[in-house]
Amino acid sequence: QVQLVQSGAEVKKPGASVKVSCKASGYTFTDFDVNWVRQAPGQGLEWMGWMSALSGNTDYAQKFQGRVTLTRDTSISTAYMELSSLRSEDTAVYYCARKPYYYDDSGYYSWFDPWGQGTLVTVSS
Amino acid sequence: DIQMTQSPSSLSASVGDRVTITCRASQNIDRFLNWYQHKPGKAPDVLIYAASTLEPGVPSRFSGSGSGTLFTLTISSLQPEDFATYYCQQSHGAPYTFGQGTKLEIK
C-alpha cells in the first residue's frame, strides 16, 4: 500500500538544524510532489512547502524562506526537510504528505494523501 | 495568501447528531477545497477533495459542498469514531493554507 515513513523524534538546541526524512513506498516516487506541514503544540496545521519529486523544484511558504530546504534522493524514494536556525517556536510535529492530483475542465485539483506518521522535533536549551 | 476561516472553532455533539462545519475563503477558490480529519497522535486523513468528492473508503455519512468562497462539511449521523479535529484546506495555489480547525467533542 502507499505509505510514507518518517524518521524518528529529534531534540535540538536553539540555533541548530534538523533534517527529517520521509521514505515513500507503494508507488512511483517521482510521479507525485511531496509537501511538508507542521503542527505546533495546541495549534493547527501549517503548510511549509512543496517539492517536485521528479525535478527537485521547490516552493516555500514565505514564513520559512531562507530557513527550510526540501531535497530528495530518488534512488531510495526519500524526501528530506531541513530546517535551520531552530528556535523554541519550531517545536512541533512535522509531517510529509504526497500530493495526488487530477485535471478536468475546471483546472488542476490536488490534495494531500497519504501523510507520514509525523516526526516530533523539540527545540530546547 | 488566501486565508481560510472555519466556524465554529469547537463543537459539542452527540452520537447520531447531524453536524455541519463551515469554511470560508478570503477570495474565490472555485472548488479547490479539501477536508481532513485529524485525531491526536495520528496523521491527518483526507475525507473530501475538490469540495465534494468523497475519498474512497470514507463513510458516506461525510459530505462536502460549496464553491467560490463558502464551503461546508456535513456529517449526517455522528459515530463515536468521528470525534476529532477537522480542517479545510485550499488547493487553489501555494501556499496551501489550512483553516484553523474545528474540534468536534462528545456532548
Interface residues (C-beta under 8 A of the other chain):
Chain A: N35 V37 G44 L45 E46 W47 W50 D59 A61 Q62 Y95 S106 G107 Y109 S110 W111 F112 D113 P114 W115 G116 Q117 G118
Chain B: D1 D30 R31 F32 N34 Y36 H38 K42 A43 P44 D45 V46 Y49 A50 E55 Y87 Q89 S91 A94 P95 Y96 T97 F98 G99 Q100 G101
